[in-house]
């Protein structure tokens, strides 16, 4: 099995997710939300998704839906 193509796709996805996380924290900072609080919400979102709740597989999106506008 030639895994070269798979390695490229996975590497691109890892890069994209790192950029996505950076964007998440920029939004948190822009809203003036404490990073510790946002981190706890992120943990709660992961737990909620892990138990089948939340309606999404994206913990960052779920946390942002809980943030004040």
C-alpha positions as CSV (number, residue, x, y, z in Angstrom):
1,X,0.0,0.0,0.0
2,X,1.4,3.4,-1.0
3,X,0.7,5.8,1.9
4,X,2.4,8.8,0.3
5,X,-0.9,10.5,-0.6
6,X,-2.4,9.7,2.8
7,X,0.6,11.3,4.5
8,X,0.1,14.5,2.5
9,X,-3.6,14.6,3.4
10,X,-3.0,14.0,7.1
11,X,-0.2,16.6,7.2
12,X,-2.5,19.2,5.6
13,X,-5.3,18.4,8.0
14,X,-3.0,18.8,11.0
15,X,-1.8,22.1,9.7
16,X,-5.4,23.3,9.1
17,X,-6.5,22.2,12.6
18,X,-3.6,24.2,14.2
19,X,-4.7,27.3,12.3
20,X,-8.3,26.7,13.3
21,X,-7.3,26.5,17.0
22,X,-5.3,29.7,16.6
23,X,-8.4,31.3,15.2
24,X,-10.5,30.1,18.0
25,X,-8.2,31.7,20.6
26,X,-8.1,34.9,18.7
27,X,-11.9,35.0,18.8
28,X,-11.9,34.2,22.5
29,X,-9.4,37.0,23.1
30,X,-11.3,39.4,20.9
31,X,-14.4,38.8,22.9
32,X,-12.5,39.5,26.1
33,X,-13.3,36.0,27.5
34,X,-10.9,34.6,30.0
35,X,-8.8,31.9,28.4
36,X,-9.1,29.7,31.5
37,X,-12.8,29.9,31.3
38,X,-12.8,29.2,27.6
39,X,-10.5,26.2,28.2
40,X,-13.0,24.8,30.7
41,X,-15.8,25.3,28.2
42,X,-13.7,23.5,25.6
43,X,-13.2,20.5,28.0
44,X,-17.0,20.5,28.6
45,X,-17.6,20.6,24.9
46,X,-15.4,17.6,24.3
47,X,-17.1,15.7,27.1
48,X,-20.5,16.6,25.7
49,X,-19.6,15.5,22.1
50,X,-18.1,12.3,23.5
51,X,-21.4,11.4,25.1
52,X,-23.3,12.1,21.9
53,X,-24.5,15.6,22.7
54,X,-23.9,18.9,21.2
55,X,-25.2,18.3,17.6
56,X,-21.6,18.8,16.2
57,X,-18.3,17.0,16.2
58,X,-16.5,20.3,16.5
59,X,-15.7,21.3,20.1
60,X,-14.5,24.8,19.0
61,X,-17.7,25.6,17.2
62,X,-19.7,24.3,20.2
63,X,-17.8,26.6,22.6
64,X,-18.2,29.6,20.3
65,X,-21.9,29.0,20.2
66,X,-21.9,29.4,24.0
67,X,-19.9,32.7,23.9
68,X,-21.4,36.1,24.3
69,X,-21.7,38.0,21.0
